[in-house]
Amino acid sequence: MSMSSSSRAARRSPSSASDEPWSTTPLYRWGSMRYCGIDVSAKPGNQQLVTLHERRATDRTVELVTTFYAPGDVDAVVRTVLGFGRGEVVVAIDAPVGPRLDLLAAGEPLREQLALPTGRYERSRVCDALLFQRKLPLYPVPAVGQALAQWETWMTQGFALFDALTDLGIYRPPAHGRVMAPVGDGAVQHGRVVETYPDAVFCALLGHRPSPKRTPWGLQQRIAALKLRGVVDADGGLWHRTLDELDACAAAYAAYTLATGAGSWVGDPREGVILLPVPELADSYEKLPPPERAALA
């Protein structure tokens, strides 16, 4: 695999600031910023934090050095993140930022704007519907006031993380009638905490849907996608890491692209957007064809 121009752009160092309360500290001081990714678990004590920070390599390129933390509960993760300093972090969380607002319910004007087929996506968030159309399916998110099903209770851990990190600013970009756009320079003036989705992160980085992450080829592709973007793990080159740790690492890379302006957002900021680490999404993310196999005699 070769590194695309968008990948190289994603490794530029951020340098913007803003007048918003959560962004009064200049965004970038070499090596001091922490780009945090959090993989959310249904088990309260199993929230996974990974951070990236920049380091100049011997060939003068920028490396993104990983720090993998032991799993912990929401309070421990939040203490660690806030301990870096308000102006020193950007955070991407693998969980919904909040319940859906039914902006795509039957009769809603946004349905016509997006040309959605009748009866489809009526119980989806805008971001989820747009990703699903690109063959990046997500889990359904309950509506405001709707009780969580048993399998959905893991989302409460994500809601708690977003709530505890609210003072950093939840990322809500100015939409200007759009439902997806590049984040652009100075994106953190609109918030330093954002939702992401590691499965879609890997698809966006690879340009296709990789094999399942529990397969050797699927795991290899995901690790390659991170390493080609400069992600460095001194302890085994990512091969010793759990799947949760790799997902959190992908989320951390998404946070990095929010800071650098190399990512893009999708959704309606009123109910929450999802950040992905490319400036523009492809129309569709397809599976690779199966490998060739010879016929038996």
PLY file of the C-alpha trace (Angstrom):
ply
format ascii 1.0
element vertex 297
property float x
property float y
property float z
element edge 296
property int vertex1
property int vertex2
end_header
0.00 0.00 0.00
1.19 3.54 -0.70
0.43 6.62 1.32
-2.02 8.95 -0.45
-1.75 12.72 -0.51
-4.61 12.90 1.98
-2.67 10.58 4.30
0.39 12.78 4.08
-1.75 15.82 4.77
-3.12 14.10 7.84
0.37 14.05 9.31
0.81 17.81 9.24
1.04 19.41 12.65
-1.99 21.45 13.80
-1.45 25.10 14.60
-4.78 26.83 15.09
-6.51 28.44 18.04
-9.92 29.95 18.65
-11.89 32.21 20.91
-14.16 29.47 22.25
-13.87 28.67 25.99
-12.55 25.16 25.34
-9.95 26.39 22.83
-8.35 29.42 24.45
-5.05 27.55 24.74
-3.18 27.40 21.39
-3.93 24.08 19.76
-0.40 22.97 19.07
2.85 22.83 20.99
5.26 20.29 19.55
4.88 16.91 21.22
2.62 18.17 24.01
-0.78 17.49 22.45
-2.50 14.22 23.25
-4.89 12.76 20.72
-7.15 10.43 22.69
-9.24 7.52 21.46
-11.71 5.71 23.70
-13.27 2.34 22.88
-16.43 1.96 24.93
-17.43 -1.31 26.58
-20.62 -2.56 28.19
-18.50 -3.62 31.17
-18.11 -0.52 33.39
-14.47 -1.26 34.21
-13.40 -2.04 30.65
-13.26 1.36 28.93
-10.13 1.45 26.75
-8.02 4.60 26.33
-5.21 5.00 23.79
-3.37 8.25 23.12
-1.11 9.46 20.34
1.50 12.20 20.52
3.83 13.51 17.87
7.55 12.80 17.66
10.05 13.81 15.01
11.63 10.71 13.47
15.27 10.52 12.41
14.23 11.07 8.78
12.37 14.24 9.86
8.92 12.74 9.29
6.30 12.88 12.02
5.60 9.75 14.05
2.47 9.29 16.11
3.60 7.52 19.26
1.06 5.34 21.04
0.38 5.04 24.74
-1.92 2.14 25.65
-3.60 2.38 29.04
-5.00 -0.38 31.20
-8.80 -0.61 30.88
-10.74 1.25 33.53
-14.05 2.83 34.39
-15.40 6.12 33.07
-14.11 8.13 36.03
-10.56 6.82 35.66
-10.51 7.46 31.91
-11.87 10.98 32.37
-9.32 11.78 35.10
-6.52 10.64 32.82
-7.76 12.65 29.83
-8.38 15.83 31.81
-5.00 15.40 33.47
-3.33 16.31 30.17
-4.82 19.81 30.39
-7.87 21.36 28.74
-5.93 22.85 25.86
-3.75 19.78 25.38
-6.28 17.14 24.27
-8.59 16.19 21.44
-10.81 13.17 22.09
-12.70 10.77 19.80
-15.09 8.29 21.40
-16.45 5.09 19.87
-20.03 5.61 21.04
-23.05 7.76 20.20
-22.85 11.28 21.57
-26.53 11.11 22.48
-29.93 9.72 21.48
-31.39 10.35 18.06
-33.77 13.27 17.49
-35.87 11.55 14.81
-34.78 14.05 12.18
-35.45 11.35 9.56
-38.89 10.33 10.78
-41.67 10.11 8.20
-42.59 13.57 6.92
-39.43 15.31 8.13
-38.07 17.78 5.52
-34.55 16.39 5.77
-35.73 13.14 4.18
-36.55 14.93 0.94
-33.26 16.83 1.00
-31.35 13.54 1.29
-33.62 11.76 -1.22
-34.17 8.85 1.14
-36.43 6.03 -0.07
-39.83 5.84 1.59
-39.78 3.80 4.77
-35.97 3.57 5.01
-33.85 5.06 7.80
-36.86 6.48 9.67
-35.36 5.34 12.98
-31.78 6.32 12.18
-29.69 9.31 13.06
-28.63 11.34 10.03
-24.99 10.27 10.41
-25.96 6.61 10.64
-28.14 6.74 7.51
-25.46 8.46 5.45
-22.84 5.90 6.48
-25.21 2.99 5.94
-25.76 4.17 2.36
-21.99 3.84 1.86
-22.03 0.27 3.16
-20.75 1.36 6.56
-23.58 0.01 8.75
-23.86 1.06 12.38
-25.94 -0.02 15.35
-29.33 1.69 15.85
-29.41 4.48 18.42
-32.55 4.92 20.57
-34.62 8.10 20.39
-34.83 10.73 23.10
-36.88 9.35 25.98
-36.82 5.80 24.64
-35.81 3.09 27.11
-32.63 1.24 26.22
-32.89 -2.40 25.26
-30.61 -4.75 27.17
-28.05 -4.91 24.35
-28.03 -1.09 24.12
-27.05 -0.46 27.75
-23.37 -0.18 26.75
-24.27 3.22 25.29
-24.78 4.59 28.80
-21.01 4.34 29.29
-20.51 6.44 26.16
-23.13 8.98 27.22
-21.35 9.26 30.59
-17.99 9.88 28.88
-19.38 12.64 26.68
-21.15 14.20 29.66
-18.00 14.15 31.80
-15.92 15.72 29.01
-18.47 18.39 28.05
-16.26 21.22 29.32
-13.79 20.41 26.53
-16.58 21.16 24.05
-18.58 18.61 22.08
-17.68 19.02 18.41
-20.60 20.64 16.58
-19.43 22.18 13.30
-21.38 24.93 11.54
-23.51 23.01 9.06
-24.70 25.75 6.68
-27.24 23.28 5.33
-24.71 20.48 4.86
-24.77 16.98 6.30
-21.11 16.21 5.59
-18.00 18.29 5.00
-14.24 18.43 5.63
-13.46 19.64 9.14
-11.00 22.22 7.78
-8.43 24.23 9.68
-9.20 25.35 13.22
-11.87 22.68 13.68
-11.36 22.45 17.43
-12.86 25.89 17.87
-16.14 23.99 17.49
-15.26 21.40 20.15
-12.54 18.95 21.16
-14.65 15.86 21.87
-16.27 13.98 19.00
-17.94 10.69 18.14
-16.19 8.30 15.78
-16.66 4.72 14.59
-13.50 2.57 14.27
-14.97 0.17 11.71
-15.69 3.11 9.41
-12.30 4.65 10.27
-10.49 1.58 8.96
-12.71 1.41 5.86
-12.04 5.08 5.11
-8.28 4.66 5.54
-8.14 1.53 3.38
-10.64 2.59 0.73
-12.53 -0.70 1.03
-14.14 -2.90 3.64
-11.47 -5.17 5.14
-12.02 -8.74 6.21
-13.42 -9.20 9.74
-10.99 -7.98 12.37
-10.75 -11.41 14.01
-9.29 -12.92 10.83
-5.52 -12.79 10.12
-5.99 -10.77 6.91
-8.47 -8.38 8.53
-6.13 -7.77 11.46
-3.15 -7.27 9.16
-4.99 -4.68 7.07
-6.05 -2.69 10.12
-2.54 -2.63 11.55
-1.10 -1.64 8.17
-3.62 1.20 7.85
-2.42 2.69 11.14
1.29 2.13 10.55
1.14 3.76 7.11
-0.17 6.89 8.83
2.86 7.03 11.09
1.40 5.28 14.15
4.24 3.76 16.17
4.02 1.14 18.92
7.42 0.29 20.40
6.04 -2.81 22.13
5.38 -5.20 19.25
4.38 -2.82 16.47
0.65 -3.15 17.32
0.72 -6.94 16.92
0.49 -7.56 20.67
-2.58 -5.38 21.10
-6.16 -6.44 21.69
-8.93 -5.66 19.22
-10.32 -3.10 21.68
-6.92 -1.42 21.83
-6.70 -1.26 18.04
-10.18 0.25 17.84
-9.21 2.85 20.44
-6.04 3.55 18.46
-8.12 4.13 15.33
-10.30 6.52 17.31
-7.18 8.37 18.50
-6.06 8.76 14.90
-9.48 10.19 14.06
-8.97 12.73 16.87
-5.63 13.62 15.30
-7.32 14.41 11.99
-9.81 16.68 13.74
-6.87 18.66 15.12
-4.97 18.75 11.83
-7.99 19.55 9.68
-7.53 16.39 7.60
-10.76 14.65 8.62
-14.40 15.09 7.74
-17.70 14.98 9.57
-21.00 13.40 8.63
-24.43 13.91 10.17
-26.56 16.70 11.57
-24.83 18.69 14.34
-28.13 19.06 16.18
-28.05 15.38 17.16
-24.34 14.67 16.67
-21.85 14.05 13.90
-19.36 11.24 13.32
-15.75 12.11 12.53
-13.79 10.10 9.97
-10.09 10.52 9.13
-10.36 11.44 5.44
-11.37 14.75 3.86
-14.10 13.12 1.78
-15.88 9.78 1.97
-16.15 7.42 -0.98
-19.59 6.67 -2.40
-19.30 3.05 -1.26
-16.90 0.77 0.61
-16.91 -2.68 -0.94
-15.39 -5.94 0.22
-12.35 -7.21 -1.61
-12.94 -10.23 -3.86
-12.04 -13.59 -2.29
-8.59 -15.01 -3.04
-8.24 -17.39 -5.95
-8.48 -21.10 -5.23
-7.70 -23.95 -7.58
-10.35 -26.56 -8.24
-9.78 -30.07 -6.99
-9.23 -32.81 -9.54
0 1
1 2
2 3
3 4
4 5
5 6
6 7
7 8
8 9
9 10
10 11
11 12
12 13
13 14
14 15
15 16
16 17
17 18
18 19
19 20
20 21
21 22
22 23
23 24
24 25
25 26
26 27
27 28
28 29
29 30
30 31
31 32
32 33
33 34
34 35
35 36
36 37
37 38
38 39
39 40
40 41
41 42
42 43
43 44
44 45
45 46
46 47
47 48
48 49
49 50
50 51
51 52
52 53
53 54
54 55
55 56
56 57
57 58
58 59
59 60
60 61
61 62
62 63
63 64
64 65
65 66
66 67
67 68
68 69
69 70
70 71
71 72
72 73
73 74
74 75
75 76
76 77
77 78
78 79
79 80
80 81
81 82
82 83
83 84
84 85
85 86
86 87
87 88
88 89
89 90
90 91
91 92
92 93
93 94
94 95
95 96
96 97
97 98
98 99
99 100
100 101
101 102
102 103
103 104
104 105
105 106
106 107
107 108
108 109
109 110
110 111
111 112
112 113
113 114
114 115
115 116
116 117
117 118
118 119
119 120
120 121
121 122
122 123
123 124
124 125
125 126
126 127
127 128
128 129
129 130
130 131
131 132
132 133
133 134
134 135
135 136
136 137
137 138
138 139
139 140
140 141
141 142
142 143
143 144
144 145
145 146
146 147
147 148
148 149
149 150
150 151
151 152
152 153
153 154
154 155
155 156
156 157
157 158
158 159
159 160
160 161
161 162
162 163
163 164
164 165
165 166
166 167
167 168
168 169
169 170
170 171
171 172
172 173
173 174
174 175
175 176
176 177
177 178
178 179
179 180
180 181
181 182
182 183
183 184
184 185
185 186
186 187
187 188
188 189
189 190
190 191
191 192
192 193
193 194
194 195
195 196
196 197
197 198
198 199
199 200
200 201
201 202
202 203
203 204
204 205
205 206
206 207
207 208
208 209
209 210
210 211
211 212
212 213
213 214
214 215
215 216
216 217
217 218
218 219
219 220
220 221
221 222
222 223
223 224
224 225
225 226
226 227
227 228
228 229
229 230
230 231
231 232
232 233
233 234
234 235
235 236
236 237
237 238
238 239
239 240
240 241
241 242
242 243
243 244
244 245
245 246
246 247
247 248
248 249
249 250
250 251
251 252
252 253
253 254
254 255
255 256
256 257
257 258
258 259
259 260
260 261
261 262
262 263
263 264
264 265
265 266
266 267
267 268
268 269
269 270
270 271
271 272
272 273
273 274
274 275
275 276
276 277
277 278
278 279
279 280
280 281
281 282
282 283
283 284
284 285
285 286
286 287
287 288
288 289
289 290
290 291
291 292
292 293
293 294
294 295
295 296
